[in-house]
Amino acid sequence: MSVFTRRRSGLLLHLSSLPSFYAIGHLGRPAVDFLDFLHRSGQTLWQMLPVHPVGYGHSPYSSTSAFAGNPLFIDLEDLVQLGHLTAEDLRPFQRPTARVDYQHACRCRNTLLPRAAQRFFRQGDPDLETAYAHFCTSQAWWLNDYCLFQALREVFHDAPWTDWPAPLRDREETALRQWSERLGQRILELKYEQFVFFRQWQRLHQQARERGILLFGDVPFYVAHDSADLWCHRQLFRLDETGRPTLVAGVPPDYFSKTGQRWGNPVYDWAQHHREQFSWWRARMRQALTLFDVIRLDHFRGMAACWIIPSDAPDARHGHWEPSPGDELLEALQRDLGKLPLVAEDLGVITDDVTELRRRWRLPGMRILQFAFDSGPDNPYLPQNHTADSVIYTGTHDNNTCRGWWQELPPSVRDAARFYLQGPEAAICQEMVRLTLESVGIFSIVPVQDLLGLGAEARMNHPGTREGNWLWRLPADALTDRLAHDLLHLTVTSGRTG
């Protein structure tokens, strides 16, 4: 049954933003508390960003694996309950922080998770050992390579895999066998981390189901070059003989950037994907759908055509469009997985071929209210131009908060927005939330920062910058009963409670 058959609403909050004592949000009590708030306020969607291990800059959209879970999100207190850690182990690392402290979070997990793994292997819990063995066997198709990749990254001090010794870089069988034996203990510890992550995730997923809440995830279109996926599947990407990209991804020049954006991700060799019957993509989406009930496919326009840039070009102006086999890929996914619960991220410069592809596959697109008021009556983001096959947002993780956006608007755009936003200026955020929920769009999503009426200091990401992103955290006492009551009332009057 399609998830798009009834009007729903929800909140956008990444796991990292949950309050906790360990420098970053996690899958334990804070996540359950947030589910309880969603339930009390009538929400049936929890949207979050990608949950895979992050690399440089801690961006959820630049991961070392398209399949593994981020060990920073592991609930350490659950490991105390299992006897793998003690309260005394945790105490030195308990540090409530107003913002995510990635350095402390990494130090904490890098110390405690190997310790927990060693106790687990010594403990001799038959049921847990059986579950661990089943996990390692059932997930071996990605787990073995990922754990070896991570262990090797540690040995080579996070150097990219293209700088490793050639036998490892090129995955020669003898080198892989020798290093797997040499790093055997560390590989077991990394497998334990993944076992714990997925065990805790499935527990959270079940708790969401019990409250009638769908988990709404995010799958980036591209993957990072320094990832297990590239190291293990070089044939699926356009790389040279040393594994370095010959072409990279981006977007062309537009109103916002005269030189476009050069993202630097390797681009797909679609002919090889076709020869392999899109098996990597099918496995990726199958894995994602064990974690989430609904998935936003980032950069959906890449399904129709990709902007391809020579790897030695200084910016995106030197790129060109190349078609992508979107219909064939989506057909392969649907044949394998059934009706696709996908939302197409169709923001930016979207051409007719992208819109037609989305509509052929009956995938909802996205509408952002912050984009609605700076042009004429045909602006597709204006409330009267919304369509039912849309997910309506006040803003996304890439936008300023509503309050920050309002404070930076030119007077002419403010005047246009006031035609829709009723009430005093102090209530702008509430009005944006109201318009989002009252829209005809099948889903409505509000970032928690907008529900709380926070300013630019609570912004999650500034696209095009490398510093100061992914740091915002929810204050522990921010989601009050009064807030839940008010949101429930708006949800009921908007017809989004089912």
C-alpha positions in Angstrom: 0.0 0.0 0.0 1.3 3.5 -0.9 2.3 5.8 1.9 1.0 8.7 -0.3 -2.7 7.9 0.1 -3.5 10.2 3.1 -2.5 13.7 4.2 0.3 13.6 6.7 2.5 16.1 8.5 5.8 15.8 10.4 8.9 17.5 11.6 12.4 17.6 10.3 15.1 16.9 12.9 18.4 15.1 12.3 19.5 12.6 14.9 22.6 14.7 15.6 20.4 17.5 16.9 18.8 15.5 19.7 19.8 16.5 23.2 22.1 14.2 25.1 25.1 14.1 27.5 27.5 12.7 24.9 28.1 15.7 22.5 25.7 14.5 19.8 22.2 13.0 19.6 21.7 9.3 19.6 19.2 6.4 19.1 18.3 6.1 22.8 16.0 7.9 25.2 16.2 11.3 23.4 15.0 9.8 20.2 12.1 8.1 22.0 11.2 11.3 23.7 11.0 13.0 20.3 8.7 10.2 19.0 6.5 10.8 22.0 6.3 14.6 21.2 5.4 13.7 17.6 2.7 11.4 18.8 1.2 14.0 21.2 1.2 16.7 18.6 -0.5 14.5 15.9 2.5 14.2 13.6 3.1 11.0 11.7 6.4 11.7 9.9 9.9 12.1 11.3 12.2 13.3 8.6 16.0 13.2 9.1 19.1 13.5 7.1 21.3 10.6 5.9 22.5 8.4 8.8 25.6 6.9 7.4 29.2 7.4 8.7 30.5 10.9 7.8 33.8 12.0 6.5 35.6 15.3 6.4 33.4 18.2 7.5 30.9 15.9 9.1 28.4 16.3 6.3 25.7 13.7 6.2 25.8 14.0 2.4 29.5 12.9 2.2 29.7 9.4 3.7 32.3 6.7 3.8 29.6 4.1 3.0 26.1 4.1 1.4 25.2 1.1 3.6 26.8 1.4 7.0 25.3 3.2 10.0 27.0 6.1 11.8 28.5 4.8 15.0 28.3 8.3 16.5 24.5 7.7 16.9 24.9 4.6 19.0 23.2 4.8 22.4 26.0 4.2 24.9 23.6 3.8 27.8 22.0 0.8 26.1 25.5 -0.8 26.1 25.5 -0.4 29.9 22.2 -2.2 30.1 23.7 -5.0 28.1 26.8 -5.2 30.3 29.2 -4.2 27.6 30.0 -0.9 29.3 29.7 0.4 32.9 28.4 3.7 34.3 31.9 4.4 35.3 33.1 4.0 31.7 30.6 6.7 30.6 31.1 9.2 33.4 34.3 10.9 32.0 32.6 11.5 28.7 29.4 13.0 29.9 29.4 16.6 28.7 26.2 18.4 27.8 26.9 20.8 24.9 24.8 23.4 23.4 26.1 22.5 19.9 27.3 19.2 18.5 30.9 18.6 19.4 32.1 16.2 16.8 35.7 16.0 18.2 34.4 15.0 21.6 31.8 12.6 20.2 34.4 10.8 18.1 36.8 10.6 21.1 34.1 9.2 23.2 33.0 6.5 20.7 36.5 5.7 19.6 37.4 4.9 23.3 34.2 3.2 24.4 33.0 1.2 21.5 36.1 -1.0 21.2 35.9 -1.5 24.9 32.3 -2.6 24.6 33.1 -4.9 21.8 35.9 -6.6 23.7 33.5 -7.2 26.7 30.8 -8.5 24.3 33.2 -11.1 22.9 34.3 -12.2 26.4 30.8 -12.1 27.9 29.3 -15.2 26.2 25.7 -14.2 25.9 24.3 -17.0 23.7 21.2 -15.0 22.4 23.2 -11.9 21.5 26.1 -14.0 20.0 23.5 -15.7 17.8 22.0 -12.4 16.7 25.5 -11.0 16.0 26.5 -14.0 13.9 23.2 -13.8 11.9 23.9 -10.1 11.3 27.4 -10.7 10.1 26.3 -13.4 7.8 23.2 -11.7 6.4 25.0 -8.4 5.9 28.4 -9.8 4.7 27.8 -8.5 1.2 28.7 -5.0 2.3 29.8 -5.4 5.9 33.1 -7.2 5.3 34.4 -4.7 2.8 33.3 -1.7 4.8 34.9 -2.9 8.0 38.2 -3.6 6.2 38.0 -0.2 4.5 37.5 1.6 7.8 40.3 -0.4 9.5 42.7 0.4 6.6 41.7 4.1 6.8 42.8 4.1 10.4 46.1 2.4 9.6 46.9 5.0 6.9 45.7 7.9 9.0 42.6 8.7 6.9 44.6 9.0 3.6 42.2 8.5 0.7 42.2 4.9 -0.7 43.8 6.1 -3.9 47.0 6.9 -1.9 47.2 3.4 -0.3 49.9 1.0 -1.5 48.9 -0.2 -5.0 48.1 -3.8 -4.0 45.5 -2.5 -1.5 44.3 0.3 -3.7 43.7 -2.2 -6.5 42.2 -4.8 -4.2 44.6 -7.6 -5.1 43.5 -10.8 -3.5 46.7 -11.6 -1.6 46.9 -8.1 -0.1 43.2 -8.2 1.0 43.7 -11.6 2.7 46.9 -10.5 4.5 45.5 -7.2 5.7 42.2 -8.8 6.8 44.2 -11.3 8.9 46.5 -8.5 10.3 43.5 -6.3 11.2 41.2 -9.1 12.3 40.6 -7.8 15.8 39.8 -4.3 14.7 37.5 -5.7 12.0 35.5 -7.6 14.6 35.2 -4.4 16.7 33.8 -2.5 13.6 31.4 -5.3 12.9 30.2 -5.1 16.5 29.6 -1.3 16.1 27.4 -2.0 13.0 25.6 -4.8 14.8 24.8 -2.4 17.7 23.7 0.4 15.4 21.3 -1.7 13.4 19.9 -3.4 16.5 19.2 0.0 18.1 17.8 1.3 14.8 15.3 -1.5 14.5 14.2 -0.9 18.1 13.6 2.8 17.3 11.8 1.9 14.1 9.5 -0.5 16.0 8.8 2.3 18.6 7.9 4.6 15.8 5.5 2.0 14.3 3.8 1.6 17.7 3.1 5.3 17.6 1.9 5.4 14.0 4.9 7.4 12.9 6.8 6.8 9.6 10.6 7.4 9.5 11.4 9.6 6.5 15.0 9.2 5.3 17.3 10.8 2.8 19.4 9.1 0.1 22.0 11.3 -1.6 22.2 10.8 -5.4 26.0 10.6 -5.5 28.5 9.0 -3.1 31.8 10.3 -1.9 35.0 9.3 -3.6 36.7 8.3 -0.4 34.2 5.6 0.4 34.0 1.9 0.6 31.6 2.0 -2.3 34.2 3.5 -4.7 37.0 1.3 -3.4 35.0 -1.9 -3.9 33.0 -0.9 -7.1 35.4 1.1 -9.2 33.8 -0.3 -12.4 30.6 1.6 -11.6 32.2 5.0 -11.7 34.2 6.9 -14.3 37.7 6.7 -12.8 41.2 6.4 -14.2 43.5 3.4 -13.7 44.6 4.7 -10.3 41.0 5.1 -9.1 40.9 8.9 -9.4 37.9 10.6 -11.1 38.2 11.6 -14.7 34.9 13.5 -14.4 33.0 14.9 -11.4 29.5 16.1 -10.6 28.0 19.5 -10.1 25.4 21.9 -11.4 25.8 24.6 -14.1 26.0 28.4 -13.6 22.6 29.9 -12.6 21.1 33.0 -11.0 22.8 32.1 -7.7 26.3 31.3 -9.0 28.0 32.6 -12.1 30.5 29.7 -12.1 28.0 27.0 -11.0 28.9 24.4 -8.4 31.6 21.8 -8.7 30.8 19.2 -6.1 33.6 16.9 -6.9 31.7 13.6 -6.5 32.7 10.9 -9.0 30.0 10.3 -11.7 28.4 7.0 -12.5 29.3 4.8 -15.5 25.7 4.2 -16.4 26.5 1.7 -19.1 28.2 -0.6 -16.5 25.3 -0.1 -14.1 23.0 -1.2 -16.9 25.1 -4.3 -17.6 24.9 -5.2 -14.0 21.1 -4.7 -14.0 21.5 -1.8 -11.5 22.4 -4.3 -8.8 24.3 -1.8 -6.7 21.4 0.7 -6.8 18.9 -2.0 -6.0 20.9 -3.2 -3.0 21.3 0.4 -1.8 17.6 1.2 -1.9 16.7 -2.2 -0.4 19.0 -1.4 2.5 17.5 2.1 2.8 14.0 0.8 3.0 14.9 -1.5 5.9 15.7 1.7 7.8 13.0 4.1 6.5 9.4 4.0 5.5 9.7 7.0 3.1 12.8 8.2 1.3 13.7 11.6 -0.2 15.9 11.1 -3.2 18.3 14.0 -3.2 19.2 15.7 -6.5 16.4 13.8 -8.3 17.3 15.8 -11.5 20.3 13.5 -11.8 17.9 10.7 -12.6 17.1 12.6 -15.9 20.5 14.1 -16.7 23.8 14.9 -14.8 26.0 17.9 -15.2 29.4 16.4 -15.9 32.6 18.4 -15.3 36.2 17.4 -16.3 38.1 16.6 -13.1 40.8 19.1 -13.9 38.4 22.0 -14.5 38.5 24.8 -11.9 34.7 25.3 -11.8 31.4 24.1 -13.2 31.3 26.3 -16.3 33.3 23.7 -18.2 30.7 21.0 -17.8 27.9 19.6 -20.0 24.7 17.6 -19.6 24.7 13.9 -20.0 21.4 11.9 -19.9 20.8 9.4 -17.2 18.7 6.2 -17.5 16.1 7.3 -15.0 13.2 5.3 -16.3 15.3 2.1 -16.5 16.7 2.6 -13.0 13.3 3.3 -11.5 11.8 0.4 -13.3 14.5 -1.9 -11.9 13.9 -0.6 -8.4 10.2 -1.0 -8.6 10.5 -4.5 -10.1 12.7 -5.4 -7.1 11.1 -3.5 -4.3 7.5 -2.8 -5.3 5.8 0.5 -5.1 8.5 3.1 -4.4 7.9 5.3 -1.4 10.2 8.0 -2.8 10.0 11.8 -2.7 11.8 13.6 -5.5 14.0 16.5 -4.4 13.3 18.6 -7.5 14.6 22.0 -6.3 16.8 24.3 -8.3 16.8 24.6 -12.1 14.4 21.9 -13.1 13.8 21.2 -16.8 10.8 19.5 -18.4 12.4 16.1 -18.7 12.9 16.0 -14.9 9.3 17.0 -14.2 8.0 14.4 -16.8 10.1 11.7 -15.2 8.8 12.4 -11.7 5.2 12.5 -12.9 5.6 9.3 -15.0 6.6 7.5 -11.8 4.0 9.3 -9.6 6.6 10.6 -7.2 5.8 13.7 -5.1 8.1 16.7 -5.6 9.0 19.4 -3.1 7.7 22.9 -2.5 9.5 25.4 -0.3 7.5 28.3 1.1 10.5 30.5 1.5 10.9 30.5 -2.3 7.3 31.6 -2.9 7.3 35.3 -2.6 10.0 36.8 -4.7 8.3 36.6 -8.2 4.9 36.8 -9.7 1.7 34.9 -9.4 3.0 31.9 -11.4 5.6 31.1 -8.8 5.1 27.3 -8.2 6.0 27.7 -4.5 3.0 30.0 -3.8 0.3 28.3 -1.8 -2.3 28.5 -4.5 0.0 26.8 -7.0 0.8 23.8 -4.8 -0.4 20.4 -6.1 -1.4 17.3 -4.2 1.6 15.4 -5.4 4.0 17.6 -3.4 5.7 17.7 0.0 5.4 21.2 1.4 8.2 22.6 3.6 8.7 26.0 5.3 12.4 25.4 4.5 14.9 22.5 4.4 18.2 21.9 6.2 19.8 24.0 3.4 17.6 27.1 4.1 17.9 29.7 6.8 15.3 29.3 9.5 12.0 31.1 8.8 12.9 33.9 11.3 16.4 34.3 9.9 14.9 34.3 6.4 12.3 36.9 7.2 14.9 39.2 8.9 17.1 39.1 5.7 14.2 39.6 3.2 14.2 42.8 1.0 11.2 45.0 1.8 9.5 44.3 -1.5 9.5 40.5 -0.8 8.3 41.1 2.7 5.3 43.1 1.3 4.5 40.2 -1.1 4.7 37.7 1.7 2.4 39.7 4.1 -0.4 39.1 1.6 -0.4 35.5 2.8 1.0 35.7 6.3 -1.6 37.0 8.7 -1.0 38.4 12.1 1.8 40.5 13.6 5.5 40.2 12.5 6.3 38.3 15.7 4.1 35.5 14.5 5.7 35.0 11.1 7.1 31.6 11.9 3.7 30.4 13.1 2.1 31.7 10.0 4.6 29.8 7.8 3.9 26.7 9.7 0.1 27.2 9.2 0.5 27.7 5.5 2.6 24.6 5.2 0.1 22.4 7.0 -3.0 23.9 5.3 -1.5 23.3 1.8 -3.0 20.7 -0.6 0.3 18.9 -0.6 0.1 15.3 0.5 2.8 15.7 3.1 3.9 18.8 5.1 7.2 19.0 6.9 8.4 21.7 9.3 12.0 21.9 10.6 11.9 21.9 14.4 13.7 25.2 14.4 10.8 26.8 12.6 8.3 25.3 15.0 10.3 26.9 17.8 10.6 30.2 15.9 14.4 30.3 16.2 16.6 32.7 14.3 19.6 32.3 12.0 21.8 31.0 14.8 19.8 27.7 14.6 20.5 27.2 10.9 21.7 23.6 10.1 23.7 24.2 6.9 25.1 27.0 4.7 25.5 25.4 1.3 28.9 26.1 -0.3 30.7 26.5 3.1 32.8 23.9 4.9 32.8 25.3 8.5 30.2 25.7 11.1 27.6 23.3 9.7 25.6 20.4 11.1 26.0 21.7 14.7 22.6 22.8 15.9 21.1 21.0 18.8 17.6 21.0 20.3 17.5 22.4 23.8 16.3 19.6 26.2 13.2 21.4 27.4 12.1 23.1 24.2 9.3 20.8 23.1 6.7 21.6 25.7 3.2 20.2 26.2 1.7 23.6 25.1 3.6 23.4 21.9 2.4 19.9 21.3 -1.2 21.0 22.0 -1.0 23.9 19.6 0.5 21.8 16.8 -2.1 19.1 17.3 -4.9 21.7 17.0 -3.4 23.0 13.7 -2.8 19.4 12.4 -6.5 18.5 13.1 -7.9 21.6 11.5 -5.6 21.0 8.5 -7.0 17.5 8.0 -3.6 15.8 8.5 -4.4 13.4 11.3 -6.0 10.6 9.2 
